Amino acid sequence: MATGEQLLSLLRAMRRALDDGDLASLRKTSTSAVEITAMDDGEDTFYIALISHMLSKLLSRSHYWDLKQKKRFAKTALRKVDKCVTAVEKQDMQAYSKTVRDIVSDMRDLEVTDPRYVNDVEAKARTKLASRLYAQGFSLSRAVAITGASKRDLQAYSGRTLIADRTGKTKTLEERLKHLRELFSSPILADGNGAWSC
Amino acid sequence: MVEMSFQKNSIVCDSSSLISLADTCFLPALADLRRYLGADFIISEAVKYECIDHPRKMKSHTLPAIRLQLALNDGIIKVAGSQNLRRRTEDLLWIANNIFFSHDQPVQIMHKGEGETLALALELGLTNVLIDERTSRVLIEGPDVMCHHLEEELHRSIRINNKYLDRFQQMTGGLSLFRSSELLILAYEHGYFKKFKGLEKEALEAALYGIKFAGCSISFEEIEEFTRSLKE
């Protein structure tokens, strides 16, 4: 579990970035939070990663908001982040958990206003965070377990990155093929009904 | 779970490979290879859940899951288990997740999904594992590579617990790992791509890129090198 200090530091960084409308800092906070989540195996910090990432995406899309609505949303989010800070300071983790989930829920509710992509933002944020963990060296299933992303989405996303190109070469393709060819060296054509398709 | 016995050349499959193969519609290649090999492609319950049961509840992922369900119904892949599988999986995960340490804290890199696949192979006494996922493969084949990678990525010093690494290597050292990319190349060598009539080599190249984009951890360099050798 992350320490209270770590949580407070992340929450304050998220608050500052949200208050300043600093999208780059929101993403940076998200990255730091997901790294702590992976190391400490805790949900508390994961929500900060998810919220920061979603906020950075939502707030960056100017066409999505008229200015008034954006300000109102940011204000509500700020108030709830403050509530989170207070809860952690008082070591009331139940209240903290409830409030962070509330913030995610508020963002989901935006879907009602514009059903185009808010849910998508959450799924994409989870996939993106999972991909970051996979890139760092955590296994696919571990990344999925931490973030709640879909494994298929994660594979499709990471497959289009250079993750497999950067690290992962331990044996050559030819070495692996050699073993596989040996395995199939005495083929047995078992009884079958011809080609199978699906 | 009914304990079953399988031929020694049977292949235990991880969900990462089945997802790649189902997404790219190459499960029939598995069926063809199964006929040639006369052995089975085996999965654990956890893998079945990850690539069939769970995605079938998600509208956007149902179709590939149905393809896999059909493969299961038709015996192309088989679910297997053993009485001791849970314990073996827990042991393996405990060991794997205590190999790397940062500031005296273990870096838990592996999860039940991959752990159960490896444990199933060990429980059934099989050595061949089909896995597209990178982390488990690198951990087994090159733990030093993984350690260096973690240090670079997490920006912290990583210490290897040699006692656990030795135990992990004793457990998994006998496993032969390969990816769906190698399986497709083998299918090509056994004539699976003949249906692409004159475009076999091009189709294989496309298939390798397709499988990479579906999550198989093969690098562009490996694909390029192999396809160059095809054209020579």
Interface residues (C-beta under 8 A of the other chain):
Chain A: E35 M39 D40 D41 Y134 A135 Q136 G137 F138 S139 L140 S141 R142 V144 A145 S150 K151 R152 L154 Q155 A156 S158 G159 R160 L162 I163 A164 D165 T167 G168 K169 T170 K171 T172 L173 R176 L177 H179 L180 R181 L183 F184 P187 I188 L189 A190 G192 A195 W196 S197 C198
Chain B: N9 S15 S16 I19 S20 D23 C25 L27 P28 A31 D32 L33 R34 R35 Y36 L37 G38 E50 C51 P55 M58 H61 P64 R67 L70 A71 D74 I76 S102 Q105 V107 Q108 I109 M110 H111 K112 G113 E114 N128 D132 E133 R134 T135 S136 R137 V138 E141 G142 V145 M146 H149 L150 E153 L154 S176 L177 F178 R179 S181 E182 L183 I185 L186 E189 H190 K212 F213 A214 G215 C216 S217 I218 S219 F220 E221 E222 E225 F226
